[in-house]
């Protein structure tokens, strides 16, 4: 499984928005928001426009549903601590400060004390699909379902779930957003992870708080 810890530093970041403009995700724009993990509906205006363009590549009556976009540093630390606590219970024999353990945690949450997350830049989004009434599609696993089903290419999911994942990736890919392969729901554009996955030597969006 792909680990964010495998991504080397440093990476040049050339912020292309100054000042940064954050906007609110709105249902009237045809994009649902699931507040299961956060009430923060903010996203970079640049990325939001990409989502609106990507909607044109979805079938009729199909919509995006966003779980999270911008995530402040305090929330990233909370998420990281939760993953550390969960995995330390599952692997009691591992030293929590070891490279092996940190890499394992980095699969499911970017280390806020190292590179941090694209969510902190407002350029990453946790996203899924729903019908026009807001009923979510079967994606073969939950958003933030930190188990084997999180992997985009998980072999045990159903044919329908596979098709839905491919539909999501295809629509977002047409506007330049790329998937983090360890999490079927995580997409980004312009952040550090995007740069690594696309082979770019330059990221264009930096963290908004550090």
C-alpha positions, 0 to 999 in steps of 0.5 A: 500500500502506498505510504505518504512517508515514502515521499521525500522532501524538500519540494519547491512550492510556488504559491500561485494565489496571493492572497488565498481565497477560500469559499464555502461548499454549497448545495445550491452549486450541485455539490453535497456536503457530509458533515460526518467528520467536520463542519468546516465547508471551506475549500480553495476557490480554485479547487472548487471551480475544478469540482464544478467543471468536473460535474459536467463529466458525471452522468445525469442525476449523479452528484459529488458529495464532499466530506472534507476539504480545508483542514486546519493544523489543529484538526490534522494533529487530532486526526494523526493522533487518532491514527497513531492511537489506533495502530499502536493498539493493533501493533503493540510490538512496534515502537511508535517512534520507529520509521516502520510505525510512522510509515504505517500511520502515514498511509492513513494520515499525513504527519503534521510534524513532517510534510503535513496534508494537502487538506491544510492547503485547501487543495485536497478533498475527501469526496464521493458520489451520490444521486440527486437526492443525496443518497450515496453510492456504494464505493466498497468502503467508507470514507476514512474507512482505514482498512483494506477497502481504503486502497483504490485497487482493493480486490475484494470490493464488488463490481459495482463499487469498482465501477463507482470508484472508476467513475469518480476518478475519471470525472475528477481526472478530466480536470486535473485532480489526482487520487491518492491510491491508499485512499479511494476518496482523497483527491487533490490538485496543486499540493505537494502530494499532487506534485509527487504523483504527477512527477512535477518538481513544483507544487503550487499550493502551500499549507495555510497554517503550519 
